[in-house]
Amino acid sequence: MSGTGGAQPAAGHSEAADWLCLAAAPAFAMMATLTSVFGGGPQEMFCSAAHGVSSLSGMCWMYLLMAAFHSAPWLKLAVKRESGAPSC
C-alpha cells in the first residue's frame, strides 16, 4: 500500500490522466504504419503463413484493431466539441 491515506490526487495529475488516454490510438496507428512500411522482421514468419503476399501483415492488422479499440476517447472529445460542452 502507498500510505497516502486515501488522499485525493493533485489537480494536475487528473488533468494529465485525462489527456493521456488520447495517446493510445495515435500510437497504435503509427505502429501499424511503421509495420506496414518496414515489415515485421524475422518474428513475422511465425505469425503469417503467406509471406510477401501483402504489406498488411498480421501485426499491422493487430495494431489497426488496437487503434480502433482505443479510439473512444477521441470520439468522446469530438462529440464534446461539437455539442459545445467544455472539453477535458
ZIRA-V34864 format. One record per residue. N is the residue number from 0. RES is the residue in one letter. SS is DSSP state (@ for helix, = for strand, . for the rest). PHI is phi as a letter, one per 30 degrees, with the letter a starting at -180 (* if undefined). D_LAST is the distance of its C-alpha to the last C-alpha in whole Angstrom. Layout:
# ZIRA-V34864
N	RES	SS	PHI	D_LAST
N	RES	SS	PHI	D_LAST
This chain:
# ZIRA-V34864
0	M	.	*	30
1	S	.	d	28
2	G	.	i	29
3	T	.	d	26
4	G	.	i	27
5	G	.	i	24
6	A	.	d	22
7	Q	.	d	19
8	P	.	d	17
9	A	.	d	16
10	A	@	e	13
11	G	@	d	12
12	H	@	d	13
13	S	@	d	10
14	E	@	d	8
15	A	@	d	10
16	A	@	d	10
17	D	@	d	7
18	W	@	d	7
19	L	@	d	11
20	C	.	d	11
21	L	.	d	11
22	A	@	d	14
23	A	@	d	16
24	A	@	d	17
25	P	@	d	18
26	A	@	d	20
27	F	@	d	22
28	A	@	d	22
29	M	@	d	24
30	M	@	d	26
31	A	@	d	27
32	T	@	d	28
33	L	@	d	30
34	T	@	d	32
35	S	@	d	33
36	V	@	d	34
37	F	@	c	36
38	G	.	i	37
39	G	.	c	36
40	G	.	i	39
41	P	@	d	42
42	Q	@	d	40
43	E	@	d	39
44	M	@	d	43
45	F	@	d	42
46	C	.	c	39
47	S	.	b	41
48	A	.	d	45
49	A	.	c	45
50	H	.	d	44
51	G	.	i	44
52	V	.	d	43
53	S	.	b	40
54	S	.	d	37
55	L	.	c	35
56	S	.	d	36
57	G	@	d	35
58	M	@	d	32
59	C	@	d	31
60	W	@	d	30
61	M	@	d	29
62	Y	@	d	26
63	L	@	d	25
64	L	@	d	25
65	M	@	d	23
66	A	@	d	20
67	A	@	d	21
68	F	@	d	20
69	H	.	c	17
70	S	.	d	15
71	A	@	e	14
72	P	@	d	10
73	W	@	d	11
74	L	@	d	13
75	K	@	d	10
76	L	@	d	8
77	A	@	d	11
78	V	@	d	12
79	K	@	d	9
80	R	@	d	10
81	E	@	d	13
82	S	@	d	13
83	G	.	i	12
84	A	.	d	10
85	P	.	d	7
86	S	.	d	4
87	C	.	e	0
